[in-house]
Amino acid sequence: MSNPFLRLDELSRRQMVQALAKSCLGVTLMPLAFQQVFAADAKKAPQKLSGGKPAKHVIYLYMQGAMSQLDTFDPKPGTKVQGETKPIATALSGVQFAEYLPNLAKQAKKLAVIRSMTTTTADHTQARYLANTSFKPIASIAHPGFGSWVHKELGGLHKDLPVAVQIGGGVGPGYLGAKYAPVPVGDPALGLQNTKSPAYMTDDTFDKRMQLSGVFDQNFRKKAEKNPKVTGYDDLYRDAISLLRSEDLKAFDITQEKDEQKKAYGDTKFGKGCLLARRLVQSGVRYVEVSFGSWDHHYELWDKIPNMAGELDRVASALLTDLEQQGLLKDTVVVIGTEFGRQPDININTGRDHHPAVYSCVLAGGPVKGGQVYGKSDEKAFRVDTDGVSPEDFNATLAVAVGIDPDKEIHSPDGRPFTLGNHGKALTKVV
C-alpha cells in the first residue's frame, strides 16, 4: 500500500489530516473540531492590501548572476567577511549600505530593504526561474513568469501597447501560452527593431498577404481550432500588428527624451533600459523587466563590484527620482531583485562564491512602506537570523502590491491548478 506521507508537499492541510486519520486511526471522517477548523481555513480572505490602492505598474530591475548582499544592501562592518567594501550611513538612522550606493543611501526612506531573502538552489538558471515563477523547474510543465501573470490577471492599460516588456531577457509565459508572452527588447537604444515596412508594403498589401496566409492555413486550422497554442499565436500576431500600426509605438524610442534625462540615466545599456522602462510605464505598459549583469563575481570582486554597484546606484536612484517627478512613483512598484546571494567568506580568487541561504532584495513605490529594513541576516550574512523570506513570499508580496490575489488558482492546459504565490505569504509590514 502506498504511503500518503511521501507526497506531503503536494497535499493541502485538509488532505494531510485526512491521510493521518486513515493511516493511524483507520477512519475517513474527521472529528467535528477539525472540520470546523478547515471549513474556516477554506473560506479565508484573499491576500490583499489592508489600505491604500494597488500599483498599476511594476519595473523589475533584475540583477542577473547573484548580487552580493555584503557589498550592496547588507554590509557587516568590522567583520572579516566584509573584505574591502566599506559601509556608509543612509537616510535611515542606524542603517548602512555599502559605499558603492551613496545615491540610494540618500533615498533610503523610499526603500523597503529585505535582508532575509532565502532560497533553495545555488544554480543560476533554476534560481532565476524560481524567483520569477514561484516554482522550481520541472520537465513536465513550464510555469509563467511574473510579467505573464500580470498580463493574465490585470490585462492592459493601453489598447495597442503590450502589457509586459522584457529588456534583456527573462522567463517566458509558460503554460499560459504565446498570447501572454512579454515583448522582448534586446537593445533599449534601438527599441523595437524592424518595425518599418519597405515602401512597397502598404497596409492594404500586408492585409491581403495575411488573408492569403489564412487561406493556406485553413485545413490546419480546422484540425487545431481548439489548440490553445495555435489560438495564442493568433492573438500574439494580432497584437503585434496593432502595435506596429499604433502611433504610440514611439514609446519605445528613447531618442525622444530630453538630453538632461538621458544624462541622468547614463550612456549604458542598463541606464537606457531603465529610461525606456519609465517611458513605457508612462505610456501604459504594466510590467517592464530590465536585466543587468553579470554579478557572478567568483574572481577579483573588488575590481568589478565598484563599477557594477555604482551603476546600479546611479541608474536606480535616477529612476526613482524620475518616477517621482513624473508623478508615477505612487503607481509603480520598483523592484531590485536577484536569484541568490554570495558567500561571506572570500575565496582564493578574491571573489565570493554562490550562496542561497541569505541575500537581499529591495522594493519601493506604489503601496510599499518605504523607510524600513525587513528581516535580518546573522552577523556574517551567512544565514537568516529573523523573518526569513522565500521567493514565493516575495512574489506574493509583489502580487498583493499590484492587486493580484497570490492564492487565486488558474489551471494549466492539462487541468493542473497553480497559484502565483505557490503558498507564499505576503509581507504585510512591507505592503
HELIX and SHEET records of a PDB file:
HELIX    1   1 PRO A    4  GLU A   10  5                                   7    
HELIX    2   2 ARG A   13  LEU A   20  1                                   8    
HELIX    3   3 ALA A   21  LEU A   25  3                                   5    
HELIX    4   4 LEU A   32  ALA A   42  1                                  11    
HELIX    5   5 LYS A   80  GLN A   82  5                                   3    
HELIX    6   6 PRO A  102  LYS A  106  1                                   5    
HELIX    7   7 ALA A  108  LYS A  110  5                                   3    
HELIX    8   8 HIS A  124  THR A  133  1                                  10    
HELIX    9   9 PHE A  146  LEU A  154  1                                   9    
HELIX   10  10 GLY A  174  LEU A  176  5                                   3    
HELIX   11  11 ALA A  178  TYR A  180  5                                   3    
HELIX   12  12 ASP A  203  PHE A  216  1                                  14    
HELIX   13  13 GLN A  218  ALA A  224  1                                   7    
HELIX   14  14 PRO A  228  LEU A  244  1                                  17    
HELIX   15  15 GLU A  247  PHE A  252  5                                   6    
HELIX   16  16 ILE A  254  GLN A  256  5                                   3    
HELIX   17  17 ASP A  259  TYR A  265  1                                   7    
HELIX   18  18 LYS A  269  SER A  283  1                                  15    
HELIX   19  19 LEU A  301  GLN A  325  1                                  25    
HELIX   20  20 LEU A  329  ASP A  331  5                                   3    
HELIX   21  21 PRO A  391  ALA A  401  1                                  11    
SHEET    1   A 8 VAL A 183  VAL A 185  0                                        
SHEET    2   A 8 ALA A 164  ILE A 167  1                                        
SHEET    3   A 8 TYR A 287  GLY A 293  1                                        
SHEET    4   A 8 HIS A  57  GLN A  64  1                                        
SHEET    5   A 8 THR A 332  THR A 338  1                                        
SHEET    6   A 8 TYR A 359  ALA A 364 -1                                        
SHEET    7   A 8 LEU A 111  MET A 117 -1                                        
SHEET    8   A 8 GLN A 372  TYR A 374  1                                        
SHEET    1   B 2 PRO A  87  ALA A  89  0                                        
SHEET    2   B 2 GLN A  96  ALA A  98 -1                                        
SHEET    1   C 2 GLY A 341  ARG A 342  0                                        
SHEET    2   C 2 HIS A 354  HIS A 355 -1                                        
SHEET    1   D 2 LYS A 376  SER A 377  0                                        
SHEET    2   D 2 VAL A 384  THR A 386 -1                                        
SHEET    1   E 2 GLU A 409  HIS A 411  0                                        
SHEET    2   E 2 PRO A 417  THR A 419 -1                                        
END                                                                             
